Structure formats: C-alpha cells, structure tokens
Amino acid sequence: MLVTPYIYEEVDQAIQRDSDNQQAADELRDRFAQMMSNPFISDPNYQEVSDVDLGAVRSDPTVQAFAEVLEIQAKDVPILQAAQQCSNPNPTIFTNDEDFYELSERRERYNLERIEFEYVEYPK
C-alpha cells in the first residue's frame, strides 16, 4: 500500500475537518498512525509531509483541469494520480468522500477500470 506525502496530509486535514470534536479527531489520527506502522504500507517521512502545500497542489492548472474533466474535487486528483502511477496492477483507493467514490461508477468512461474504489465510513 502506498501513502504519498499528499495523501498523508490530506487524510490528516480531512480528519480534522470532518470530526465533531478534538477527542474524536485525536482518536482517528491515532488509528491512522497505527495503520501507518504496518510494514506493508509505504508511508512518507515527517519532512516529506511537512513539505506538502495542499493549496499549491490543488490550485495547479493541470490538477484543476483534471478535476473539471473527471467531475471530482481538485483535492482528489493527486490521490487518483498516485493510484494510476502505483506499481500495483489493481490499486484500491479508500475514501470516505462520497463524491470521489462516485467516480467508481464512471471508471470505464475515463479508462480507470484497473482502479478500485472502496468507501470507508469512519465515526465522527
């Protein structure tokens, strides 16, 4: 499993954005950190994560264009790109974003058949 610096930072921001309280956010961050300790997960180091500028990545004209064409949010384009570049022949994107998950219904239209999407709900 691959977790890029962008994905790591996006998950952290999503936890903070979607959690009703700080305790719930902290618990989810702890669970995410525990998952990252799995030896089968390739995760970024602290410096790589701190170097990520989510705003700059999302506002890139290429990212914006892909988002418009694919009918997804710009924040999800780098995740999709990571899955496309992944060495796994059938990567899976785990998401709790219903709009991003809906791209799975349009995979064939965009030649994304090899990418699987799995919706994951987490407690708020």
C-alpha positions in Angstrom: 0.0 0.0 0.0 1.3 3.5 -0.9 0.6 6.6 1.1 2.2 9.7 -0.6 3.0 12.8 1.4 0.0 14.5 -0.2 -2.3 11.6 0.8 -1.0 11.6 4.4 -1.6 15.4 4.8 -5.0 15.2 3.1 -6.1 12.4 5.4 -4.9 14.4 8.4 -6.8 17.5 7.2 -9.9 15.5 6.4 -9.9 14.0 9.9 -9.7 17.5 11.4 -12.3 18.9 9.0 -14.8 16.1 9.5 -14.5 15.4 13.2 -17.1 16.9 15.5 -14.6 17.3 18.4 -10.9 17.3 19.1 -11.1 14.0 21.0 -12.6 12.2 18.0 -10.0 13.7 15.7 -7.2 12.6 18.0 -8.6 9.1 18.1 -8.8 8.9 14.4 -5.3 10.3 14.0 -4.0 7.6 16.4 -5.8 4.9 14.4 -4.3 6.3 11.2 -0.8 6.4 12.7 -1.2 2.8 13.8 -2.1 1.8 10.3 1.0 3.5 9.0 3.1 1.3 11.2 2.2 -1.7 9.0 5.3 -2.9 7.2 3.3 -3.4 4.0 2.5 0.3 3.9 5.0 2.6 2.2 4.5 5.9 4.0 6.3 9.3 3.8 8.6 10.6 6.4 7.9 13.7 8.5 9.8 16.1 6.3 8.1 14.9 3.2 4.7 15.5 4.8 5.6 18.9 6.2 6.9 20.0 2.7 3.5 19.4 1.1 1.5 22.5 0.3 -2.0 21.2 -0.2 -3.2 24.6 -1.6 -0.5 24.8 -4.2 -1.0 21.2 -5.3 -4.8 21.7 -5.6 -4.5 25.0 -7.4 -2.1 23.7 -10.1 -3.7 24.3 -13.5 -3.3 20.7 -14.5 -4.9 19.4 -11.3 -7.8 21.9 -11.9 -8.3 20.7 -15.5 -8.3 17.0 -14.4 -10.8 17.8 -11.7 -13.1 19.6 -14.1 -13.0 16.8 -16.7 -13.4 14.0 -14.2 -16.1 15.8 -12.2 -14.2 15.5 -9.0 -12.7 17.9 -6.5 -9.2 19.1 -7.1 -8.2 17.7 -3.7 -8.8 14.2 -5.1 -6.8 14.4 -8.3 -3.4 13.8 -6.6 -4.9 10.7 -5.0 -6.1 9.4 -8.3 -2.7 10.2 -9.9 -0.9 8.2 -7.2 -3.2 5.2 -7.9 -2.5 5.4 -11.6 1.2 5.5 -11.1 1.2 2.8 -8.4 3.1 -0.4 -9.3 0.1 -2.5 -8.1 -1.7 -3.7 -11.2 -5.1 -3.1 -9.4 -4.8 -0.4 -6.8 -7.6 0.5 -4.5 -8.5 3.9 -3.3 -10.0 4.0 0.1 -12.2 7.1 0.6 -14.8 8.5 2.9 -15.7 11.2 0.3 -19.0 10.1 -1.3 -18.4 12.4 -4.3 -15.0 10.9 -5.0 -16.3 7.4 -4.5 -18.9 8.1 -7.2 -16.1 8.3 -9.8 -16.0 4.5 -9.5 -19.3 4.5 -11.4 -17.6 6.4 -14.3 -14.3 4.5 -14.3 -14.9 3.0 -17.8 -15.6 6.4 -19.3 -12.2 7.7 -18.2 -10.2 4.5 -18.7 -9.7 3.9 -15.0 -11.0 0.3 -14.9 -8.0 -1.1 -13.1 -8.5 1.2 -10.1 -10.9 0.0 -7.4 -12.7 2.4 -5.1 -13.8 1.4 -1.6 -16.0 3.6 0.5 -14.9 3.7 4.2 -17.0 5.3 6.8 -15.4 6.5 10.0 -17.1 7.6 13.2 -17.4 11.3 13.7 
